[in-house]
C-alpha cells in the first residue's frame, strides 16, 4: 500500500485543487514523462497535481510533507536527463496551470511571470513591449520558465547574454514543507545578505519549487547579421572566434560550430536543407551579430568576414541577405530531428575549455570507433562558450553498451577540467559521473544544502546527487 493510495492524502489534495486539476489513472498515463522517453508509455506517476497559484503549490507540498510523499516537479518536460521521469510511488506536481505573464515593467526593464509560462510566450511579451528576453532554446514553444530556471538553461545566445541565471532578478519558490520564499525584486543591486534565489536556480527542483520569477529584459536588437563559414582546419576556428569577439564586440550573439558529420546529416536528403556551402570541410561556423544600427552593423560584420577570408581562416562563406536567408541558416543548426537517422542514439551535453576541445572530440570519436567501427559520432555545439553536443549511435545494445558509450564521453573530461553537463543538468542520467566534475567536498556541501532545505528528501528525490556510498 503506497501513501497516495490512502484516502487521507487524496481527500486533502481534492480539497486543495479543483477536480480537473488532480489527475489519476488513464489521465496520468496520457501525459508525457520526458522528451524522448523510451520507457513505459506515458507518465507512470501515482497522480498529477496541477495547482493554479503559489498558495495551492504550498498547500500540496505541505500535505505531501506531512505524509512523507515524494514529489517530482514537471514544467514542459523537455529535459534530456530523465529528471522528470516519475516512478509509480511519486506524485507529479505540474506547473502547467500557472502560465500568466503578470506584469511587464518598461521602466525597470523587468517582467514578472508564473513558472508555467513557456519561454516563447515570455519572448513574445518582451518583444511586444519593445524589448527582448535573452534566453533562446530550440524547445522554446514547450519549455517553461520554471524549468529553465531549475536547470539554469543556456541555449544559443549565452556568449552574449549569459545563462538563465543572469536573467533572473527575483523569484518565488516553495520549500518541501510548504514554506513560501518570496523575493520578487526588480533591483539589479541587492547585497543585503545571502542571495537566496541562487538556491533554486540550477538545482533542478531538489531544493524548492519555483512558482514565479522576475526576469530581466534587454534592448531589442534591430539588426541581425548572420553568416555560415566553412573552415579549412580546427586551428582556424579559434582565430575566427577571436576576430569575431574583437570586431563585433558585445554584438556577437552566437558562435555555433557544426562538425562535418552534422553538416552532412542536415544537408543530405531526406533532410530538407540544401547545402549553402559544399560538404567536406572539417568545420562550419554559424556566426551571428545582433545590434541596433542596421547600416553600420552590416558593414562591420561583412568586414570581419572578409578579414577572416583574407587571412585564410575561412575557405568559403555565405552571408544572409534577408530574414528568410537567416532563418534557413538557423534551420540547419536546429534540424536535430535528422539525428533520428542514426537511431538508436544517445545525446550528450558537455563543456570544457576551448583550448582542449579539438583533442577531446578526437579522443571521444577514436574511443567510440575503435569499438564500433560503423558507429556514428555526430558533433555540434555552442562552441563560443565551450559547449559541445554529441549524438552517438552504435546500434541496439543493453545497459553495458550504454555505460561504455557514456564512459567514452565523460571520463576524458576529468583530464581537461570539463563538465559532464553544460546546460541540460544532471537529473538521474549523469549521477554516476558527477564526481568527474565535482569533488567530494563539493558533493558533500550539496548534500548539506539538500538536508537543510528538504530533510525528508521529498523533492525530486534521487535526482542530481548520487547515493551516498556505505562507508562501513
N, C-alpha and C positions, 0 to 999 in steps of 0.2 A: 504494500500500500504506500503510495507516494503522498507527499504532503498536500499536493494540489488536489488529490482525489478526496480529501476530507471536505465536508460541507462548509466548515468554518471559513476557510480562505476563499472558497468560491463565493460564498454568500457575501463576504466582506468586499471582494472585488466587484460583485454585482451591484452593491450599494454605491460604490465609488464611481463606476462607469455606466454609461448607457448600455442597453442590451447589445446594440450593434457594435459596441467597442470592446467587447470581450469575446474573442473567437475561440471556438473549441472544435474538436473533431475534424470533419472534412474541410471546414473553413480554414483551419490551420494548415492542412496538407496542401491546400491550393496556393499557398504563398511560397515565394522563393526563399531558399535557405541562404544562398550566397551566389554571386556571379560565377558562372561556370561550374557550379557544384555538380559533381557526378555521382554523389552518393544516393541514398534513398530519395525517391521523388518528393519534392517539396519540403516544406518545413516540418520537422518532426517534434517540435516543442509540445509541452503539455497543453499550453494555451497561449494566446496572444492578447496582451492588454494594449489598448490604443488610447491613452489619455489625451485630453484636449487642452489641458492647462498645466502649468507648473504645480499647482495645488493638487491636481489629480495624480501627477507623477509622484509627488511626495507621499500622498496617501497610499498609492500602490506599493511603493518601496517600504513604507512603514509597516504595512500589513505583511509583506514578504519577510521583512526583518524579524518580525515577531514570530513567524512560523519557520524561520531558517530556510526560506525558499530561494534557491539560486535564480538569478535573473540575467538574461542576455539581452543587450540593447540592440535594436535594429534602426538603421536610418534608411539609406537607399539600397542596402545590401549589395554594393558594388565592390566591396573589398576583395582582395585576392589572396588573403592569408587565412581564410576559414574562421576568422574571429566571430562571425555572425551565425555559424552553424550550431544550432542549439540541439541538445540531446532531449530525450523523452522525459528527463527529470528536471528540465529547466523551463522557466517561464520566459517568453519573449516580451519585452517592453518596446513597443514600436512608437516612434515619434511621428508617424505619417499623418496624424491628425493636426499636428502643430506646424502649420505651413505659412503663417501670416508674416508679411513684411509690415512690421508695426509702425515704423517711423523712418523717414529719410530726412536728414538734417543737413541742408547745404552749407550752413554757416560752420558747423563743426566738422563737415565732411565725413559724416558718420551715418550708419544705418543700423537700426535695431530690428532683429528678425528672430522668429522662432526657429528652433533647431531643425524642424522637419522641412523647412523651405529648401527647395532644390537650388543648387548652385546657379543654374540657368536663370531661375526666377530672380535671384539676387543680382546677377549680372544685368538683366533687363531693367530692373528697378533703378539700378545705378545709372544706366545709360539714359533712361527717361529723365532723370534729374540732371543730366549733363556731366556725369562722372563715369568712372569705371571701377568695377571691383576686380582686383588684380589677379586673383587665382583663376586658372582655367585648366580644366581636365577634359579628356575625351568623354567621360561619363557625366558631363555637366547637366544633362537632362534628367538624370535619375539620382545621382549622388546628392546628399543633403549637407547643409552647413554643419549640422551637429556631427555627422560622420567625418566631414573634412576637418573639423576641429579636433575630434577624438583621435584622428590619425595624423594630424599635422600635415595635411595633404600638400603636395608640391605642384607638379604639372609643368606646363610649357613655359611659363614666364618667370620662373624662380630666379634666373640670372639677373633679372632687373628688379623684381618686387619682393623676392624672398618667399618663404613658405607661408602656410596659413597662419602660423604663429605671429608673423609680422603684421597680419591684417586684423588682429583681434584687440580691440581697445578694452572691452569689458565683457563679462559673461555672467550667466546664472546657471548654477548646477545644483543637483540634489544628491546628497550623500546616501550611502546604503541604508542608513536608519531613517531616512525621510527628511533630514535636516536640509533646509534650503540655504545655499550660499549665494547671495545676490550682490553683484557689483557691476551694474550696467553703466559704467563710467564712459564718457566720451573724451576724456582727457588723454593727451599724449604723455604727459608727465605726471606721475604719481608714485613717489618713492616713500610713501607712508607705510613702512613695514613690509612684510612679505608680499610678493606679487602672487596672490592665491590663484589667479586664473591659470597660471602655468601648471598647477597641479592637475588640470583637466585637459590641457592641450597636448596631444600626442600620447596620452596614456591609455588610449583605446577603451575607454569606458570602464576601466578597472578601479578607478578611484571615485567616480561620481558620474552622474548622467547630466550632460549639458542640455539645458532646455531653452535658453535664449542667449543671444550674443549681440554685442555692439561691434560692427565691422567698420574698418576704415574704407573710405572712398578716395580715389585719386583723380587727378585731372584726366579728362577723356582725351586720348590721342586722336588727332585729326589727320595724321599722315601715317601710312603703313608702307614700308618698303621691304620687299621680300625677294630673295634670290635662292636658287638652288645651285650649288657649286660642286663640281667634280674635282677631286683632289688626286694628284699623282702618287702620293705616299702619305704615310701616317705622320711623319715629321712635319709636313706642311700644315696639318690641322692645328697644331699648337700655335704656329706662326700666324695663320689666318685668324684664329681667335684673338691673338694679341693685337693684330691690326684692327679688328672689329672693335675691341674694347677701347683702343686709343682714339680711333677716328669717329666712332659713333657715340662713345661716352655713355651717358645714362640712357640714351635712346635704344641701346642694344637690348632687345626684349627676348630673343630666342636664338639659341645656337644648338640645333638638333643635328645629330650625326647618324647617318644610315650607313652601315656596312654594306658591301656589295650584295651579300646574300639576302638582306632585307630589301634592298632596292630592286633586285631581280624579281623577288616574290611579288612586289606590288606593281610591277610594270610588265609582267608577263601574263598573257591570257591563262585562265579566265578572269584575272584581275581587270577591272575597268580602266585603270590608269594607263595612259600612254606615256612611254619614257620620254620626258622632255630633254634628257641627255642620254648619250649612249650608255649601255650597260658595260660592265667590265672594269670600271675604275675601283680602286681599293675602298675609297670612302666618298660619301656625298654629304654635303653640309647644307642644311636649310637654315638660313640666317634671316632674321627679321629685325628691323628697327621701327620703333613707334615714337612719333614726335608730334609737334604742334605747328610746324611750318612746312607746308607741303613742298614748295619750290626749293627752299634751302635744304630740307631734309633729303629730298630726292637726289640733289646734286652731290651732297656729301656721301650718300650711300653709294651712288654709282662710282664716284671717285675711289672709294675704298675698295670696291670690287676690281676696278681697273688696276689699282696699285697691286693687288694680290696677283692678278694675271701677269702684269709686267715683271713681277718678281719670280714668276714661275711657280707660285704656290697653288694656283688654280689652273687646271688643264682645260676646263670648259665651264660655261655658266649660262644660266638663263635667269633673267630678271623679270618679275611680274610687272606687266604694264597696265593691269586693271585689277579690280577686286575679284573678278572671275578667275584671272590668272593666279592670283594669290590663293584663292580657295582651292584650285586644282593642285597647287604645290602642297598645301597643307593636307589635302585629301590623301596624297601619297603617304605622308608621315603617319596619318591617323588610320590607315587602312589595315588595322591589326586583324580584321576578320580574315585576311588572307592566311593567317597563321593556321587556320583550320586545315590547310592543305598539307601540313606536316603532322597532323593529329595522328595519335595522341601526343600531346606535348606538355611540357612544364614551363611555366613562366617564372622569371626571376627579376628582382629589382635590387640592385646593389649600388654602392658608391665607394669611391676611393680617390686618392689624389690624382690629378690629371697626369702627372709625370709617369705614373705607373700603369695607366690604362692599356697601352698597347701590349706590354709584356703580359699583363693579367689576362686579357682577352685571348692572346695566343696560348697561354697555359691552359685555360679552360677548354678552348677548342681542341688542342692537342690531346688533352686527357680524355675528352669525350670520344674523339675519333680513333684513338688508339684502342678503345674497347669496342666501339660501334663504328666501323669504317663507313657505313652508309648513313650514319646519323646526321641529323640536321642541327646546326647551331646558328640561329638567326639573331643578329646583334644590332641594336639601335639604342638611342637614348638621348637624354638631355645633357649632352656631354659638356656643355658650357658650365654646368655646375657639378660635374663629376659623376653623374648618374647614368648607369648602364642598365639596359634591359636585355635579357636573353629569352628566347623561346627555343627550347631544346626538345627534339623529338627523336626517339630511338626505337620506336615501335612499341608493341604491347610489352608489359612487364609488371611484376608484382612489387611488393614493398622493398625488396632488396635492390631492385633496379632503380627505384625512386631514390633510395638512400645513396646509391652510387652516383647518381646524377647530381644530387644536392651536395654531396661531398666535393665533387669536381668543381662546383661553382663557389661554394662557401669557404672551404678550407684554405685556398690560396689567399684569401682576403687578409688573413692574420699576418701574412708577410708584408703587407702594404699599408697596414693601419686602416683598412677599409671597414665598411659596414654591411652587414647582411640585409639591411633594409634602408633604402634611401628615402622612400616616400610611401610605401604600402603598409608599413607597420610589421608587427611580429605575429600577432594572432596565436594560433596553435601551430601553424606550419613551420615557423622559424625558431621555435623554442629550443630545439636541440642544438642550435648553432649560436644562440645568444652569447655564449661565453667567448666566441671568437671576436665579438665586438665590445663587450662589457666585461671588465674584470670582476673578480669575486667580491671586492669591496663595493663596487657599483651595484651589483645584483643584490647584495645584502641590504644596501640602502633602499633600493626599490622595494624589497620585501618589508622593510621597516615602515615605509610610507603606506604600503598596502595594509599592513597590520593596524596602523593607526587610524586610517580612514574607513577601512572595511574589515574589522576584526573577525567577522564571521565568514569572510571570503565568499560573499554572495554575488557581487557584481562581476559579470563576465569571468567567472571562476575558470581556472585552467588556461587562461589566455596570457600571453606575454611572458610571465615569469615561469621558468622551468621548475618542475617539482624539486623540492629540497632533497638532496641525497642523504641517505641514512649514514650518520657519522659514527654509529656504534660499531 
